[in-house]
Amino acid sequence: MAESASNLVQAAAAPGELPEKATPKPQSNPFGRKRNEIPTAEELLANINRQLPFSDEAEKGVISSILQDPNERLSESRVTLPAAAFYHEANRTVYEKLLEFYDKNLPVDPVMLTNALRDQNLLERVGGPAAITELFTFVPVPTHYSYYKKIVLDKHILRQMIHACSLNIDAAYEFGKTELDADINTLIDHSEQRVLAVREATNGKSDGVKSLASHVAEAIDNIQYMLEHPGQLRGLSTGYSKLDSMSGGLQGSEMFVIAARPSMGKTSLAMNLVEHVAVDCDKPCAVFSLEMSATMLVRRLLVSRAQLSLGDLSRGLMSRAQMEALSKATRELQKATILIDDTPGLDVLEMRAKARRMKKQHDIQMIMIDYLQLMTSSSRRAQDNRQIEIAEISAGIKGIAKELNVPIIVLAQLNRSVEGRKGQRPVLSDLRESGSIEQDADMVGLLTREDYAGGKMEVGTEEEEERKKGQALLILAKNRNGPTDDVPLRFIDYAMRFVERFPEEGEAESP
């Protein structure tokens, strides 16, 4: 390397003269600062009107490659290269017209392109017939198309980043000037969403389509694993053997809705599932609690784990054995990874951003949301129609489950129609406010208790009341990948804990 550099210097020197020692020129920058010095915010803002990054040559190279080989290039470009990636309007107009030709299955050549642009009064906008001819001959061969496309996409991503950061700067300056800007954490979440949206768009450039052969290979691998591990769950254990046998465990990318009327114990059942996965299975979990505070949820976890009475704990009435049980539960929960976010009125996009961070930082394996109807959607379509809002929230939760490949347990409310039904047995149509919840969910469990059906204590004989005390059913009304049936449970009310109920413990289950 030293000899090469020396030869180059000598070659540049005049004949008969000794080359002077080369001194590197300082690289120019818009601030007149040293290379490694970071510009101040004032200097950045002073140069905010700098030209956006683009490459006219790369854009023309892409279009020229397409024009020379349209059959090969257009099918790929249609999926992986959006028209917005072209900075110059003339290039973007030509590219959009090429995509239109592809969609209509029309032949692509300079004559057809020129004629179509002239008919729509767009020819002069792109520079006239000479510009089209120049595009066709701009590159000698189209083999470097992929390199040109990468340059165009990279410049497009840089412009998106600049736009997102500019919006974040403007939002930060304007924060606090209206009554709606009460929470700075919301500002941070929205700022993060804008940047993450650029990442999402970047990852979404590939069509993500796999051949049937690859899917078959994955399916065979799954079947082979099940044959080699008979009886082993494919997903996370719920802690309830019958539910595990019907579902195969909680699977990644699945949405499990647990719905019930108020005060049936939805939160208790969901937290029992979270506790089992996080403590007994040692898998990190995330909990989004829109109804209860994190302090109350942790208190419930401790009481349920130690099987103590919350009433006795509130009054400070505990024996030595109960204190030891509480101490043991505390140690076990401290070792577990349960991340609790108790932000009220959480927007589905904010939850998505937070779940992404939790997945990246803690590799969470399950998410629980309490509960769906308390979430919000900030889209314009959802502002005036509650059913559209619930549908967007439900679809957003399912999208998070697929993106992060984790099961999501979602609590939901049932409407009052169940209370007027004979036997008060809930059905899928009782899901409140939107049928989209039923459509998006992979599993739907309807929770009911015989001693608290319809939200009020049922009055019967003393023997019947004793038999019904604590009896509960989780009606698995929908199971996309398995059978549906009732899961008998027993509710320990003082400890807010659901345990399995076996046939010998009570009467035959209701049909």
GUVOLO-734689 format. One record per residue (C-alpha): residue number from 0; x, y, z. Coordinates in nm, 2 decimals, always signed. Example, Ala and Ser with C-alpha at 12.3 -4.5 7.8 and 13.67 -1.06 7.14 Angstrom:
2
NODE/0/+1.23/-0.45/+0.78
NODE/1/+1.37/-0.11/+0.71
END
This chain:
511
NODE/0/+0.00/+0.00/+0.00
NODE/1/+0.29/+0.24/+0.09
NODE/2/+0.46/+0.18/-0.25
NODE/3/+0.13/+0.23/-0.44
NODE/4/+0.07/+0.56/-0.26
NODE/5/+0.43/+0.68/-0.33
NODE/6/+0.40/+0.59/-0.70
NODE/7/+0.08/+0.78/-0.73
NODE/8/+0.24/+1.09/-0.58
NODE/9/+0.55/+1.06/-0.80
NODE/10/+0.33/+1.02/-1.11
NODE/11/+0.15/+1.34/-1.02
NODE/12/+0.47/+1.54/-0.98
NODE/13/+0.62/+1.73/-1.27
NODE/14/+0.92/+1.56/-1.44
NODE/15/+1.25/+1.63/-1.27
NODE/16/+1.09/+1.76/-0.95
NODE/17/+1.07/+1.58/-0.62
NODE/18/+0.72/+1.53/-0.50
NODE/19/+0.63/+1.73/-0.20
NODE/20/+0.48/+1.56/+0.10
NODE/21/+0.11/+1.52/+0.05
NODE/22/-0.11/+1.69/+0.30
NODE/23/-0.47/+1.58/+0.34
NODE/24/-0.72/+1.85/+0.27
NODE/25/-0.97/+1.91/+0.54
NODE/26/-1.31/+1.78/+0.45
NODE/27/-1.56/+2.06/+0.40
NODE/28/-1.88/+2.07/+0.60
NODE/29/-2.17/+2.31/+0.62
NODE/30/-2.06/+2.43/+0.97
NODE/31/-1.69/+2.49/+0.93
NODE/32/-1.62/+2.25/+1.22
NODE/33/-1.37/+1.97/+1.27
NODE/34/-1.47/+1.63/+1.14
NODE/35/-1.56/+1.47/+1.47
NODE/36/-1.72/+1.77/+1.63
NODE/37/-2.10/+1.74/+1.67
NODE/38/-2.29/+2.06/+1.55
NODE/39/-2.51/+2.24/+1.80
NODE/40/-2.88/+2.25/+1.77
NODE/41/-2.86/+2.61/+1.66
NODE/42/-2.63/+2.52/+1.37
NODE/43/-2.85/+2.24/+1.27
NODE/44/-3.16/+2.46/+1.26
NODE/45/-2.97/+2.73/+1.07
NODE/46/-2.91/+2.47/+0.79
NODE/47/-3.25/+2.32/+0.80
NODE/48/-3.32/+2.42/+0.45
NODE/49/-3.05/+2.20/+0.30
NODE/50/-3.15/+2.00/-0.01
NODE/51/-3.31/+1.67/+0.06
NODE/52/-3.10/+1.36/-0.04
NODE/53/-3.18/+1.22/-0.39
NODE/54/-3.00/+1.07/-0.69
NODE/55/-3.14/+1.17/-1.03
NODE/56/-2.89/+0.95/-1.20
NODE/57/-3.00/+0.64/-1.00
NODE/58/-3.37/+0.72/-1.07
NODE/59/-3.30/+0.74/-1.44
NODE/60/-3.09/+0.43/-1.42
NODE/61/-3.39/+0.24/-1.27
NODE/62/-3.63/+0.36/-1.54
NODE/63/-3.38/+0.29/-1.82
NODE/64/-3.33/-0.06/-1.69
NODE/65/-3.70/-0.12/-1.68
NODE/66/-3.75/+0.02/-2.03
NODE/67/-3.48/-0.21/-2.17
NODE/68/-3.61/-0.52/-1.99
NODE/69/-3.97/-0.45/-1.88
NODE/70/-4.09/-0.81/-1.85
NODE/71/-3.82/-0.90/-1.60
NODE/72/-3.80/-0.57/-1.40
NODE/73/-4.16/-0.45/-1.37
NODE/74/-4.30/-0.75/-1.18
NODE/75/-4.03/-0.70/-0.92
NODE/76/-4.05/-0.32/-0.91
NODE/77/-4.43/-0.34/-0.87
NODE/78/-4.38/-0.50/-0.52
NODE/79/-4.05/-0.36/-0.40
NODE/80/-4.02/-0.01/-0.53
NODE/81/-4.30/+0.24/-0.45
NODE/82/-4.35/+0.54/-0.68
NODE/83/-4.29/+0.77/-0.38
NODE/84/-3.92/+0.66/-0.38
NODE/85/-3.87/+0.88/-0.69
NODE/86/-3.78/+1.24/-0.58
NODE/87/-3.81/+1.41/-0.92
NODE/88/-4.16/+1.45/-1.04
NODE/89/-4.07/+1.38/-1.40
NODE/90/-3.91/+1.04/-1.31
NODE/91/-4.20/+0.96/-1.08
NODE/92/-4.45/+1.03/-1.35
NODE/93/-4.28/+0.81/-1.60
NODE/94/-4.25/+0.53/-1.34
NODE/95/-4.62/+0.55/-1.25
NODE/96/-4.71/+0.52/-1.61
NODE/97/-4.49/+0.21/-1.65
NODE/98/-4.67/+0.05/-1.35
NODE/99/-5.00/+0.14/-1.52
NODE/100/-4.88/-0.04/-1.83
NODE/101/-4.79/-0.34/-1.62
NODE/102/-5.12/-0.35/-1.44
NODE/103/-5.31/-0.34/-1.77
NODE/104/-5.08/-0.59/-1.93
NODE/105/-4.98/-0.35/-2.21
NODE/106/-4.65/-0.37/-2.40
NODE/107/-4.38/-0.13/-2.28
NODE/108/-4.16/+0.06/-2.53
NODE/109/-4.06/+0.43/-2.58
NODE/110/-4.33/+0.48/-2.85
NODE/111/-4.61/+0.35/-2.64
NODE/112/-4.49/+0.55/-2.34
NODE/113/-4.45/+0.87/-2.53
NODE/114/-4.80/+0.84/-2.69
NODE/115/-4.96/+0.76/-2.35
NODE/116/-4.80/+1.06/-2.18
NODE/117/-4.90/+1.29/-2.47
NODE/118/-5.26/+1.17/-2.46
NODE/119/-5.28/+1.27/-2.09
NODE/120/-5.09/+1.60/-2.14
NODE/121/-4.80/+1.48/-1.93
NODE/122/-4.53/+1.46/-2.20
NODE/123/-4.41/+1.82/-2.15
NODE/124/-4.40/+1.76/-1.77
NODE/125/-4.14/+1.49/-1.81
NODE/126/-3.93/+1.68/-2.06
NODE/127/-4.08/+1.59/-2.40
NODE/128/-4.01/+1.30/-2.64
NODE/129/-3.63/+1.36/-2.62
NODE/130/-3.64/+1.29/-2.24
NODE/131/-3.81/+0.95/-2.31
NODE/132/-3.55/+0.86/-2.57
NODE/133/-3.27/+0.97/-2.33
NODE/134/-3.42/+0.75/-2.05
NODE/135/-3.42/+0.45/-2.28
NODE/136/-3.05/+0.49/-2.37
NODE/137/-2.94/+0.62/-2.03
NODE/138/-2.76/+0.30/-1.92
NODE/139/-2.59/+0.07/-2.18
NODE/140/-2.71/-0.26/-2.01
NODE/141/-2.98/-0.31/-1.75
NODE/142/-2.78/-0.56/-1.54
NODE/143/-2.70/-0.30/-1.27
NODE/144/-3.07/-0.24/-1.20
NODE/145/-3.05/-0.38/-0.84
NODE/146/-2.77/-0.13/-0.75
NODE/147/-2.97/+0.16/-0.90
NODE/148/-3.28/+0.05/-0.71
NODE/149/-3.09/+0.03/-0.38
NODE/150/-2.96/+0.38/-0.42
NODE/151/-3.31/+0.51/-0.49
NODE/152/-3.46/+0.33/-0.19
NODE/153/-3.18/+0.45/+0.04
NODE/154/-3.24/+0.81/-0.06
NODE/155/-3.61/+0.76/-0.01
NODE/156/-3.56/+0.62/+0.34
NODE/157/-3.33/+0.92/+0.43
NODE/158/-3.60/+1.16/+0.32
NODE/159/-3.85/+0.98/+0.53
NODE/160/-3.62/+1.00/+0.83
NODE/161/-3.57/+1.37/+0.78
NODE/162/-3.95/+1.42/+0.75
NODE/163/-4.02/+1.21/+1.07
NODE/164/-3.75/+1.40/+1.27
NODE/165/-3.88/+1.73/+1.14
NODE/166/-4.23/+1.65/+1.27
NODE/167/-4.08/+1.54/+1.60
NODE/168/-3.89/+1.87/+1.63
NODE/169/-4.20/+2.07/+1.55
NODE/170/-4.41/+1.87/+1.80
NODE/171/-4.15/+1.93/+2.07
NODE/172/-4.15/+2.31/+2.01
NODE/173/-4.53/+2.32/+2.01
NODE/174/-4.57/+2.09/+2.31
NODE/175/-4.77/+2.25/+2.59
NODE/176/-4.94/+2.52/+2.39
NODE/177/-5.28/+2.34/+2.39
NODE/178/-5.48/+2.15/+2.66
NODE/179/-5.43/+1.83/+2.47
NODE/180/-5.06/+1.83/+2.54
NODE/181/-5.09/+1.73/+2.90
NODE/182/-4.86/+1.42/+2.90
NODE/183/-4.51/+1.44/+2.77
NODE/184/-4.49/+1.06/+2.75
NODE/185/-4.76/+1.07/+2.48
NODE/186/-4.53/+1.31/+2.29
NODE/187/-4.24/+1.06/+2.32
NODE/188/-4.45/+0.77/+2.21
NODE/189/-4.58/+0.95/+1.90
NODE/190/-4.22/+1.06/+1.82
NODE/191/-4.11/+0.70/+1.84
NODE/192/-4.40/+0.58/+1.63
NODE/193/-4.29/+0.82/+1.35
NODE/194/-3.94/+0.68/+1.35
NODE/195/-4.05/+0.32/+1.38
NODE/196/-4.29/+0.37/+1.09
NODE/197/-3.98/+0.43/+0.87
NODE/198/-3.83/+0.11/+1.00
NODE/199/-4.15/-0.08/+0.93
NODE/200/-4.17/+0.06/+0.58
NODE/201/-3.80/-0.03/+0.53
NODE/202/-3.86/-0.39/+0.64
NODE/203/-4.18/-0.41/+0.43
NODE/204/-4.00/-0.36/+0.09
NODE/205/-3.96/-0.73/+0.04
NODE/206/-4.28/-0.91/-0.08
NODE/207/-4.23/-1.17/+0.19
NODE/208/-4.37/-1.44/-0.03
NODE/209/-4.22/-1.79/+0.02
NODE/210/-4.26/-2.08/-0.22
NODE/211/-4.48/-2.38/-0.14
NODE/212/-4.17/-2.59/-0.10
NODE/213/-4.04/-2.38/+0.19
NODE/214/-4.38/-2.39/+0.36
NODE/215/-4.40/-2.77/+0.32
NODE/216/-4.05/-2.80/+0.47
NODE/217/-4.15/-2.60/+0.78
NODE/218/-4.47/-2.81/+0.82
NODE/219/-4.28/-3.13/+0.80
NODE/220/-4.03/-3.00/+1.06
NODE/221/-4.32/-2.92/+1.29
NODE/222/-4.48/-3.27/+1.23
NODE/223/-4.15/-3.44/+1.29
NODE/224/-4.10/-3.25/+1.62
NODE/225/-4.45/-3.35/+1.74
NODE/226/-4.37/-3.72/+1.65
NODE/227/-4.04/-3.70/+1.84
NODE/228/-4.20/-3.53/+2.14
NODE/229/-4.54/-3.69/+2.19
NODE/230/-4.76/-3.51/+2.43
NODE/231/-4.54/-3.21/+2.45
NODE/232/-4.70/-2.87/+2.41
NODE/233/-4.62/-2.67/+2.10
NODE/234/-4.68/-2.34/+2.28
NODE/235/-4.67/-2.20/+2.63
NODE/236/-4.85/-2.39/+2.90
NODE/237/-5.16/-2.22/+3.05
NODE/238/-5.14/-2.42/+3.38
NODE/239/-5.48/-2.58/+3.30
NODE/240/-5.44/-2.93/+3.16
NODE/241/-5.77/-2.94/+2.97
NODE/242/-5.71/-2.60/+2.81
NODE/243/-5.36/-2.71/+2.71
NODE/244/-5.49/-3.03/+2.55
NODE/245/-5.74/-2.85/+2.34
NODE/246/-5.52/-2.56/+2.24
NODE/247/-5.17/-2.73/+2.23
NODE/248/-5.06/-2.44/+2.45
NODE/249/-5.06/-2.07/+2.37
NODE/250/-4.91/-2.03/+2.02
NODE/251/-4.70/-1.75/+1.88
NODE/252/-4.90/-1.50/+1.67
NODE/253/-5.23/-1.61/+1.82
NODE/254/-5.49/-1.39/+1.98
NODE/255/-5.68/-1.54/+2.28
NODE/256/-5.98/-1.35/+2.38
NODE/257/-6.12/-1.41/+2.73
NODE/258/-6.47/-1.24/+2.76
NODE/259/-6.71/-1.22/+3.05
NODE/260/-6.96/-0.99/+3.22
NODE/261/-6.82/-0.75/+3.49
NODE/262/-6.69/-0.90/+3.82
NODE/263/-6.67/-1.26/+3.68
NODE/264/-6.30/-1.28/+3.74
NODE/265/-6.15/-1.20/+3.39
NODE/266/-5.85/-1.02/+3.53
NODE/267/-5.79/-1.28/+3.80
NODE/268/-5.79/-1.56/+3.53
NODE/269/-5.56/-1.37/+3.30
NODE/270/-5.32/-1.29/+3.58
NODE/271/-5.32/-1.65/+3.68
NODE/272/-5.21/-1.73/+3.32
NODE/273/-4.94/-1.46/+3.33
NODE/274/-4.82/-1.58/+3.67
NODE/275/-4.79/-1.94/+3.54
NODE/276/-4.60/-1.84/+3.23
NODE/277/-4.37/-1.59/+3.40
NODE/278/-4.30/-1.77/+3.73
NODE/279/-4.35/-2.14/+3.67
NODE/280/-4.23/-2.14/+3.30
NODE/281/-3.97/-1.86/+3.34
NODE/282/-4.09/-1.68/+3.03
NODE/283/-4.09/-1.29/+3.02
NODE/284/-4.44/-1.15/+2.99
NODE/285/-4.59/-0.80/+2.94
NODE/286/-4.91/-0.67/+3.09
NODE/287/-5.10/-0.37/+2.96
NODE/288/-5.35/-0.28/+3.23
NODE/289/-5.59/-0.01/+3.13
NODE/290/-5.83/-0.06/+3.42
NODE/291/-5.62/-0.14/+3.73
NODE/292/-5.30/+0.03/+3.86
NODE/293/-4.97/-0.16/+3.86
NODE/294/-4.97/-0.16/+4.24
NODE/295/-5.31/-0.33/+4.26
NODE/296/-5.21/-0.59/+4.00
NODE/297/-4.89/-0.67/+4.19
NODE/298/-5.09/-0.70/+4.52
NODE/299/-5.32/-0.94/+4.35
NODE/300/-5.03/-1.14/+4.21
NODE/301/-4.88/-1.17/+4.56
NODE/302/-5.21/-1.27/+4.72
NODE/303/-5.29/-1.52/+4.45
NODE/304/-4.95/-1.68/+4.45
NODE/305/-4.94/-1.71/+4.83
NODE/306/-5.32/-1.81/+4.83
NODE/307/-5.39/-1.55/+5.11
NODE/308/-5.70/-1.35/+5.18
NODE/309/-5.69/-1.00/+5.04
NODE/310/-5.93/-0.89/+5.31
NODE/311/-5.70/-1.03/+5.59
NODE/312/-5.40/-0.87/+5.43
NODE/313/-5.57/-0.53/+5.41
NODE/314/-5.65/-0.56/+5.78
NODE/315/-5.31/-0.68/+5.87
NODE/316/-5.43/-1.01/+6.01
NODE/317/-5.18/-1.28/+5.91
NODE/318/-5.04/-1.58/+6.09
NODE/319/-4.67/-1.68/+6.08
NODE/320/-4.74/-1.94/+5.82
NODE/321/-4.92/-1.68/+5.60
NODE/322/-4.63/-1.44/+5.64
NODE/323/-4.39/-1.72/+5.53
NODE/324/-4.61/-1.80/+5.23
NODE/325/-4.62/-1.43/+5.14
NODE/326/-4.24/-1.40/+5.17
NODE/327/-4.20/-1.70/+4.94
NODE/328/-4.44/-1.56/+4.68
NODE/329/-4.25/-1.23/+4.69
NODE/330/-3.91/-1.40/+4.62
NODE/331/-4.06/-1.60/+4.33
NODE/332/-4.22/-1.30/+4.17
NODE/333/-3.91/-1.09/+4.21
NODE/334/-3.72/-1.35/+4.00
NODE/335/-3.98/-1.34/+3.73
NODE/336/-4.00/-1.09/+3.44
NODE/337/-4.34/-0.93/+3.43
NODE/338/-4.35/-0.59/+3.27
NODE/339/-4.66/-0.39/+3.36
NODE/340/-4.78/-0.08/+3.18
NODE/341/-5.08/+0.08/+3.34
NODE/342/-5.13/+0.38/+3.10
NODE/343/-5.50/+0.46/+3.08
NODE/344/-5.67/+0.49/+2.74
NODE/345/-5.37/+0.35/+2.56
NODE/346/-5.37/+0.39/+2.19
NODE/347/-5.32/+0.08/+1.98
NODE/348/-5.02/+0.24/+1.80
NODE/349/-4.86/+0.34/+2.13
NODE/350/-4.91/-0.02/+2.26
NODE/351/-4.74/-0.15/+1.94
NODE/352/-4.44/+0.07/+2.00
NODE/353/-4.41/-0.03/+2.36
NODE/354/-4.45/-0.40/+2.28
NODE/355/-4.18/-0.37/+2.02
NODE/356/-3.94/-0.22/+2.28
NODE/357/-4.03/-0.49/+2.53
NODE/358/-3.97/-0.76/+2.27
NODE/359/-3.63/-0.61/+2.18
NODE/360/-3.51/-0.54/+2.53
NODE/361/-3.66/-0.83/+2.73
NODE/362/-3.77/-1.08/+2.46
NODE/363/-4.12/-1.11/+2.60
NODE/364/-4.30/-1.44/+2.52
NODE/365/-4.66/-1.33/+2.60
NODE/366/-4.87/-1.02/+2.62
NODE/367/-5.19/-0.97/+2.83
NODE/368/-5.43/-0.67/+2.77
NODE/369/-5.69/-0.57/+3.03
NODE/370/-5.91/-0.49/+2.85
NODE/371/-5.99/-0.43/+2.48
NODE/372/-6.28/-0.19/+2.51
NODE/373/-6.07/+0.06/+2.71
NODE/374/-5.82/+0.10/+2.43
NODE/375/-5.84/+0.37/+2.16
NODE/376/-5.75/+0.42/+1.80
NODE/377/-5.63/+0.76/+1.67
NODE/378/-5.73/+0.71/+1.30
NODE/379/-5.97/+0.95/+1.15
NODE/380/-6.21/+0.67/+1.05
NODE/381/-6.24/+0.56/+1.41
NODE/382/-6.33/+0.90/+1.55
NODE/383/-6.70/+0.90/+1.48
NODE/384/-6.78/+0.52/+1.48
NODE/385/-6.72/+0.31/+1.78
NODE/386/-6.75/-0.02/+1.59
NODE/387/-6.49/+0.09/+1.34
NODE/388/-6.26/+0.19/+1.63
NODE/389/-6.30/-0.15/+1.80
NODE/390/-6.24/-0.33/+1.46
NODE/391/-5.92/-0.13/+1.42
NODE/392/-5.80/-0.21/+1.77
NODE/393/-5.88/-0.58/+1.73
NODE/394/-5.69/-0.59/+1.40
NODE/395/-5.41/-0.39/+1.55
NODE/396/-5.37/-0.64/+1.83
NODE/397/-5.37/-0.93/+1.59
NODE/398/-5.11/-0.76/+1.38
NODE/399/-4.88/-0.71/+1.69
NODE/400/-4.92/-1.08/+1.77
NODE/401/-4.81/-1.18/+1.42
NODE/402/-4.53/-0.92/+1.40
NODE/403/-4.37/-1.02/+1.74
NODE/404/-4.47/-1.39/+1.71
NODE/405/-4.61/-1.40/+2.06
NODE/406/-4.95/-1.50/+2.20
NODE/407/-5.17/-1.22/+2.32
NODE/408/-5.44/-1.27/+2.58
NODE/409/-5.70/-1.00/+2.54
NODE/410/-5.98/-0.94/+2.79
NODE/411/-6.32/-0.82/+2.66
NODE/412/-6.66/-0.74/+2.79
NODE/413/-6.98/-0.93/+2.70
NODE/414/-7.31/-0.74/+2.65
NODE/415/-7.61/-0.77/+2.87
NODE/416/-7.80/-1.01/+2.64
NODE/417/-7.65/-1.30/+2.83
NODE/418/-7.83/-1.20/+3.15
NODE/419/-8.17/-1.24/+2.98
NODE/420/-8.10/-1.58/+2.84
NODE/421/-8.22/-1.90/+3.01
NODE/422/-7.93/-2.06/+3.19
NODE/423/-7.73/-1.74/+3.13
NODE/424/-7.47/-1.93/+2.92
NODE/425/-7.28/-1.68/+2.70
NODE/426/-7.23/-1.73/+2.33
NODE/427/-6.99/-1.57/+2.07
NODE/428/-7.25/-1.32/+1.96
NODE/429/-7.25/-1.17/+2.31
NODE/430/-6.91/-1.01/+2.25
NODE/431/-6.97/-0.64/+2.30
NODE/432/-6.96/-0.37/+2.03
NODE/433/-6.80/-0.55/+1.73
NODE/434/-6.81/-0.88/+1.56
NODE/435/-6.45/-0.82/+1.44
NODE/436/-6.32/-0.94/+1.77
NODE/437/-6.47/-1.28/+1.70
NODE/438/-6.32/-1.28/+1.35
NODE/439/-5.97/-1.17/+1.45
NODE/440/-5.94/-1.40/+1.75
NODE/441/-5.78/-1.75/+1.72
NODE/442/-5.94/-1.86/+2.04
NODE/443/-6.23/-1.72/+2.24
NODE/444/-6.30/-1.82/+2.59
NODE/445/-6.63/-1.71/+2.76
NODE/446/-6.60/-1.71/+3.14
NODE/447/-6.90/-1.77/+3.36
NODE/448/-6.96/-1.86/+3.72
NODE/449/-7.26/-2.05/+3.85
NODE/450/-7.27/-1.87/+4.18
NODE/451/-7.24/-1.53/+4.01
NODE/452/-7.42/-1.57/+3.67
NODE/453/-7.54/-1.25/+3.52
NODE/454/-7.36/-1.03/+3.77
NODE/455/-7.59/-1.12/+4.07
NODE/456/-7.60/-1.41/+4.32
NODE/457/-7.84/-1.68/+4.22
NODE/458/-8.07/-1.79/+4.50
NODE/459/-8.15/-2.16/+4.55
NODE/460/-8.16/-2.42/+4.82
NODE/461/-7.87/-2.42/+5.07
NODE/462/-7.74/-2.75/+4.92
NODE/463/-7.75/-2.61/+4.56
NODE/464/-7.57/-2.29/+4.67
NODE/465/-7.30/-2.49/+4.84
NODE/466/-7.26/-2.70/+4.53
NODE/467/-7.24/-2.40/+4.30
NODE/468/-7.00/-2.21/+4.52
NODE/469/-6.69/-2.13/+4.33
NODE/470/-6.78/-2.34/+4.03
NODE/471/-6.68/-2.17/+3.70
NODE/472/-6.66/-2.25/+3.33
NODE/473/-6.43/-2.13/+3.06
NODE/474/-6.64/-2.20/+2.75
NODE/475/-6.39/-2.23/+2.46
NODE/476/-6.64/-2.12/+2.20
NODE/477/-6.38/-2.07/+1.92
NODE/478/-6.06/-2.26/+1.86
NODE/479/-5.91/-2.21/+1.52
NODE/480/-5.66/-2.49/+1.55
NODE/481/-5.84/-2.74/+1.77
NODE/482/-6.17/-2.86/+1.93
NODE/483/-6.41/-2.65/+2.14
NODE/484/-6.53/-2.76/+2.48
NODE/485/-6.59/-2.64/+2.84
NODE/486/-6.30/-2.60/+3.07
NODE/487/-6.42/-2.66/+3.43
NODE/488/-6.26/-2.43/+3.69
NODE/489/-6.30/-2.35/+4.05
NODE/490/-6.27/-1.99/+4.18
NODE/491/-6.11/-1.93/+4.51
NODE/492/-6.27/-1.59/+4.58
NODE/493/-6.06/-1.48/+4.88
NODE/494/-5.74/-1.54/+4.69
NODE/495/-5.88/-1.44/+4.35
NODE/496/-5.74/-1.76/+4.19
NODE/497/-5.88/-2.00/+3.94
NODE/498/-5.78/-2.37/+3.98
NODE/499/-5.88/-2.68/+3.78
NODE/500/-6.20/-2.85/+3.87
NODE/501/-6.22/-3.22/+3.81
NODE/502/-6.54/-3.42/+3.76
NODE/503/-6.52/-3.59/+4.10
NODE/504/-6.53/-3.25/+4.26
NODE/505/-6.88/-3.17/+4.15
NODE/506/-7.18/-3.25/+3.94
NODE/507/-7.16/-3.31/+3.56
NODE/508/-7.09/-3.00/+3.37
NODE/509/-7.36/-2.82/+3.19
NODE/510/-7.38/-2.89/+2.82
END
